[in-house]
Amino acid sequence: MRRLCFSGSRRNRAVLIGGLMVLFLAILPQADAKTRSRRKPAIFAVVALQPFSLMQSAVHTVAAPVTYNAPRVLSAAASVDPIHVAYYAPRIRRPAPPRPPRAQPADEEREEANQPPDADTNFELAGGSHPTVGRSRAVLRDGVAYAPANAPANVKNAIWAANALRRKPYVWGGGHGSFQDYGYDCSGTVSFALHYAGLLSAPIPSSDFMRYGERGRGRWITVYSRPGHTFAVIAGLRLDTTDFRSGGNVGPRWHEDGRETSGFDARHPAGL
């Protein structure tokens, strides 16, 4: 009797287990189909990577908790607005029309016409002034020579240029290496005046002035030269480094008085 009960219970268990397996196999395909139908495609957004440092020590790395940020899922209805970029074309400026030349006053035109052909504009000529007088001879006022208004431009330029030397000292050989010097001797002084008159291209010594220009006295300019000394008479004033009133060599100056010309060769620029 006991054997029958035990065998019957085994048979019942086998039948029960078999029924459960049949039921599980029948339900499994339906559940899988429902799960697939409910699953939606995920849209992943691009997430900027977080900066990290390679200098972090191993102790902090072990002690720090490990976190994981899951990417956020954007819904299918989300849309990204397009970016509009504005571009401004550069404006092209048209060149301004040239201005008409400004009319120069009559005084400026006359002043430019009186400039020597090869004058050095950096050199201050008579303090920037060009004094003239309404006479046929030059006039000396406070050491400054006033050129005759009716004199040629070369003569005026020679007088105005020599005015710039009235405070220069006498220096032997001065004015020969360059027309601009801190001091001048006799031939350097005469060379300076003739150069800024456009009548001499390079300084020359006293002996060379004995062959300068043409022989004899000139109407406006006369150069008197001998070995060792040179002076000039321009529009009636003597340009010399010797002052006979006080004596001695005082440097390049204008003088109203004359001097003895015996022993000097008189020469003059052509046409003057």
Steps between C-alpha positions, in 0.01 A plus 500: 500500500780742585675425170188590305465836677861591440484403135178690458651818638792478259266468210301799613814715532616406152162585354499836684849595383421404144188712500689804631765465231235480226331811641833695520590411143160619383520839682867583415455585125209733575692691770801540272283634220336756733840612625629554147191693396531736798874565453577834328821603334709718731638829376827587657617856529857603466626582845814708546777308668597614847858621539732286704853533631778249464676656798252355747678282752428133544374561855230741382411268216438208736324708764278696262165339426446384145204667335339428167287750317264327263437689172178691493239371258342763279147447394426450131294820495797715607645709216808712467458852363736589214775755572478817292835671432495865397768625257567865441688589183770766559418842367733625229602860551545696187808725490426864554535717191829691485486850631587783266844652559500784746592832352811638661525864596710722282756549778557123533543464124759775494676346800521157333628658180781662698624169645841392366499203260700267728437655841480270799157567651611353836738788554347800670550798272487830690262356758252406229455864387587653164537874570504740207518876452377716216846615397769403251750420776479270803449651845652373825281512813615342827733267313228382258532591133185606311511407133399752234151431370611541136801266533506165316387193692857369520617817670216499751563137586869566555417782745235303689725196527794701637269650766487155661876515567507828689538326840742227387862511624806510282643149454797437271382255234139532615236459230725298268412145604129588499297811433339451841768547764532647849750762378635643174817655363518767227471277194249273677279805560509616137446140379194472725337815359569406138379144553160605631479746214532207259839621376739246656460124543788430743715708739831624360808662664619857451750411225224338289286813527771680302372302196127511588247634252602788281773761541425841651230647717138398467184708515361319805767257624879541503737247658842629607760229554870452552705213644391476864185717502169560321206734551203608289298816440134422436255779416733754664566314831827326582480135610825437683653335809713806583365801688716809452307703752574283806785297347564125490323210332143505632341247265253524213330842518353775286683834496397837364856629460731392222861390508814534290478273195855534372664160466159326453364356177147619429265235355122484456236242398401517137214745448515637855 
